Structures are given as structure tokens and as C-alpha cells.
């Protein structure tokens, strides 16, 4: 039997979701189509019993959990995180695209070598630790190794490609903005790009001008040492925030590792953050009133469980419409 089975392609493994509640279904029907909410990746074992049916094997979530994730109608987008650590081929993107329905959108992080000027002193960088990164803002590398497979693999299900700049010393903010401008204008067209910064001093007029001129948008982030999303949007001109992209990560002053330990295994809300939730909801509603689409991604470390945070954010948005 075993020899016979391997002659044929096995059907894809499908996982059972937790059936969406009546409230999930109702909220999804009431939220406008141009408001998209989702999580930052989908493969957390703590979500078994929250997103995935009890008894789901943990080890298959990354490769096979996306279809079950999309069964919740409130989840309209998702972020691919693995592409930040290594570029992935078009075939891998296509496998993800095949797991989601039409109308669902996938976003991906660009490979970190596009956005790290100097490799951190971390064991995972091996011999590159502390070295200058020659691929930092290298448009040729980004175009070939990052953008091309992303666009080819996702096709119509492509949401956006995020260039996430971690906290780092990139020198003069003016020089950074102009180097970023040159980088973005050299990238392939017809791909939606977003830029997320983790250094508040880089939120300059030159930075936003670079985005506006190239058609990229600013990714507003609620993150430990950045200005609030409300402060960021006040600085961003309209052309740099259409569509509106928000990543809700950490509350102000919180540390990533502290939040990770405090909130693990991410299966329930631990500490609600109503102020940031309401601020994000107001921005989304205002964008909708001006005909601007919104894409909001939620992290487990915002309140303890991203799917539960998403439900409460949807309630807040609905109450303000």
C-alpha cells in the first residue's frame, strides 16, 4: 500500500477551524469592504481552540493553517513573516496564494538585508555579526530576490510588500530619506510598497516626500518607542497614507521580550489597551469616510491574543461608523 500511495500526489492537508461565532459573521457583514483586518502570521500553537479546532497538530500550522485561518470572515488579510529572515521563491508564495480564497490579500515583509545597515550582534547572523550589510537599500537585489518572486507568486492576491526598518543608527535622517527615495524609485512598478520605521527621528518631511513621489505609503505602527499612530498620521501627507496601513504591535514603553513572556501562549487577552484600540478605530473610520482603504495588522503582544484583539477592534470600528 505504501509503495502504491507514493505513485500519486497526496491531497493537500486541510485543518479544521474553530467555527466563527454569530458575532464574527455579523461584524464581517457590517464592516465595509475597504476595511481589512488581519494578524501578523498565523502559526501560533496558542491559537488552537481560538482559531484552529482543538486537537490540531502544532507542527502543521505553518504549512497548512492558512486555509483554516481564512474561514473566519473577519480575517481578510494576513502577513507573511518568514520572508523577513530569508527571501522565499515564487513557488512558496504561490502555495500560500493557493490556500486563500479570491478577495483575500497577503502581505509580506521584505528580506531584512534590504533594511538593515549593519548586522546585529546576534548569534543567528553567524560570521556576519556586526558587519556592514552591502545589500542595504540595494534596489537591484531587492528587485530580483524580493519583489519579483513576491509579485509572480501572489498575483491577484498580492496585498503589499513591507520594508520594515528595525531600530538602528542609519546616520543623518536627511541622507537616509534621499537614499530611500532612490531605492524606491528603482524598484519594479505596479507593486504596492509600504515602509515601516522604528526610529522616530526618521519621520521627516524628506522621508514622506520620498514616499509620495514613488507611490509608497507609510506604515503607521503602534510600537514601544515610536510616536503614537495619531502623531504619525498628523505628520504624513495624504499621498503617503493612501491606503492606510497600520501595525499594532506594542504599547508605548513596553519591551518586546517582556511582552512575549507576559502574554504567552497568546490564547487570551491579558491586558486590554483601549486607548490604542480606539485611536486605531477612529483612524480607520475616518479613512473609510474619505474613501481610503485600510489594512490593519495585529500582534499578539499588543494585548495578549491577536485574534481576540481583532474582534474587539472590529467592534470598536463598527460602533463608530
N, C-alpha and C positions, 0 to 999 in steps of 0.2 A: 504494500500500500504506500509506503513511504517513497519508494522509487517511482511509482506511478504518479504520485502527487507532485513531485518536483518537475515533472514534464510540463505542467500547466502553471500559468501565473495565478497566484493566490489572490482572492478578492481583498480589497483594502480593509484593514481592521477598522471597525466602527465602534465608538464608545457611546454609551447611553448618557444623556444629560439628566440633570435634575429638571423635571418638567417646570416650565415657567409658571409662576403664580398668576392668578387672575389680574393682580395689580400690575405685574410686569407687562402682560398683554395689553391692558388698558392704557397704561402710560405710553407704551410704544406706539399705540394707535393715535394718541393725543399729541405726541411730540411732532413738530413739523419735520418734514423730510430733510431739511437743510441743517438739522441739529444732530450730530453724530457723537455718540459716547462710546467709550471702549476702555480696555485695560492695557497695561504695559506687559505684554506677553500673556500666556495662558496656562503655563505648565506647572502651577504650584500644587503640590500634594495636599496642602491645606484646603484647597477648593473642592476636594472630594466630599460630597454631601452638601456643597454650596452650589457649584456649577456642574460637577460630574456626579453621576449616580454612585451611591455607596457600593464599595467593592471594586471600583475601578482600579486596575493596577497602576501604581505610581509611575513605573518606568516607561509607560507608553504614552503619557500625556503630551510630551513634547512633539512626538512624531504624529500622533493620531488624535489629539484632543481638540484640534481647532474646529472640526465639524460639529462636535457636541457643544462647544462654546457658542457657535453661531445660532444654536437652537433657541437661545434666549433672545427675543425680539428687541430688547433694549440694547443689545450689544451690536452696534452697527459697524464698528471699526476695531482693529487690533494693531498692536505694534510688534514688529519682529525685532527682537533684541539681539539674537545671536550674530547678526550681520555686523554688529559693532566690533566684535572681537576678531573676526576673520571675514573677508569677503566671501560671499556664497554664490554659486553659479546660477545661471538662469534656470537650469533643471530643478534646483531646490526651490526657487521662487515659484516655479510652475506647479510643483507638488503642493505647495501651500495654497496657491490660487485654486487648484482643483478641489480643495476641501471646503471652499466657501461658496455661498450662493451668489448669483448675479445681484448687483447692488451693494454688496458688502465691499469694503475697501481695506486694503492692507497698507500700512505704513512701515517703513524700515529705517533703522539707523545706519548711516554710512560708516564704513570701516574707520576705526579710531585713528588710523595712521593718516587720515585726511585732516584731522583736527587736533592732534597732539604735537606740539612743537618739540618737546623733549620727553623721551620715555621716562615714566615714573620709576622710582626706586622700589620696584615690586618684583617678587620672585617670578611671576608669570612672564615677565619680559626677558628673562634669561640674560644672555650676553648683551642685549640692547639696553639694559637698565641704565638710566642716566644719560644715554647717548642722544645726540641731536637727531631728529627724525627728518630725513631728506624728503619724505613724501608729504610733509605738512603743507597743506594748500597747494598740492601739485595737481593741477587740473587734468593733465594727461593721464596720470594714474587713476584719479577719481573717475574720469570718463570711461576708461577701458575696464577697470576692475570692479567698479562700484555701480555706476549709473547704467551702463549698457546691460548687464545681467538683470538688474532690477527692473528696467523697463521691458526688456524682452520677456522675462519670466512672468511678470504680473499682468501685463497687457491692460485690458479694460478694468481690472480690479486693483490697479495701482492707485494708492491714495496720495502718498507723498514720501519724499526721501529727506530724512532729518540729519543735518550736520550738527552734532552735539559737541560743543567745545567744553571740556571739563575745566575745573578751576586750575589756572596755570598763569605763569608770567609770560605774556606774549609781547612785552615791551610797550612802546608808545601806542595808545589807542588809535591815534590818527593813522599811524603807519599800518596797524592791523586792519583798520577799516578799508584802506586802499588796497591792501594785499587781498583781502576777502573779496572786494569788488572785482579785481582782476580774475580771481579764481572763479567766481560765479559766472562772469560773462563768458568764460571759456568752456563752460560745461554744455553738454547737449541741450538743445531746446526741447520744448514740449514735455518736460518732466517737471512736476511740482516740487519745489525745494523749500525747506524750512530750516532756519538757523536758530539754535538754542545756545545761549551763553550762560556761563556760570560765574562770570566776573562782571559785577555791576558797572565798573568804570568803563567797560567797552560799549555801553549803551549810549553812543554818541550820535550826533546829527550825521556824521560821515558814515557811520555804520548803517543807519536807517536809509540814507541816500543810496548806499550800495545795494540794499535790498530792493528799494523802489525801482532803481534803474535796471535791474536784472530780472525783476519779476519774482524774486524770492520773498518769503514772508518771515517775520519774526515769530518764533515760538515762545509764547509767554509761559514762564514756569514759576510755580509756587515752590520755591526751593530755599533751603536753610539760610543762605547768605545773600540772596538776590533781593532787589526791591520787590514789593508785592506785585501781583498781576495788575492791580489797579494803577500802581505807579508806573509800571511798564507800558500799559496801554496809553497812558497820558503822553508818554514820550514818542510813541510810534505814530508816524503819519498814516493816513488811511491806506495808502498803497502798500504799506508794509504789514498790514493786518487784515488783508482780504485774500483768502479766507482767514478766519480767526482760529489759531491753533494754540491750545493750552495743554500743558502737562502739570498735573497736580501731584507733587512728589512728597515734600516735607513741609511742616510748618516752620515758620521763621525761628532760627536759632537751634533747631533740632539737628542732631548728627545722624548720619545715615546708619552707622553701626549700632548706635544706641536705639534707634527706632526699629531696626531689624530685630534686635534681641527682644525688645519690649513687646513687639507685635506678633512675632512668630507664634504659631504656624500660619497666620493670616486667614483664619477661618471665621473671624468675627470682628465686629467693630470694638475697639478697645477704648479709644478716646476721640469723641466726635470733635470736629473742627468746623463749627457752624459759621464762623466769620468768613473763612476762606471759601466754604461751600456757597454761601450766599453771594459773595463777591463774584465768584465764577459764574453762578447762575445769572446774575444781573448782566454781566458782560455778554453772555450767550444770548439772552433775551434781547438786549439792545442790538446786537449784531443781526439777529433774525428780523427785527423790526426795520432794519435798513437793507434787508435782502442779502445779507452776508452769511455764507455758510460757516458753521462752527465745527471743529473737531477737538474733542476734549478727551484726554487720556488720564487715567487714574492709576496711582501706585498704591500698593499695599501699605506702604509706610506713611501714607497721608493720615489714615485713621485706624488702620489695622487689617482691613479687608477690602480690596478694591471693588469687587462686585457689590458689596453692601454699600460702599461709598457711592457707587454709581447709581444705585437705586434711590438713595436719598438726594443725590444731585438732580436726578430726573424729577423727583417730587418737587424740589425747590424751583426748578425751571418751569414746570407746569403751573405752579401756583402764581408765577409772575407773568405768565403770558396773558 
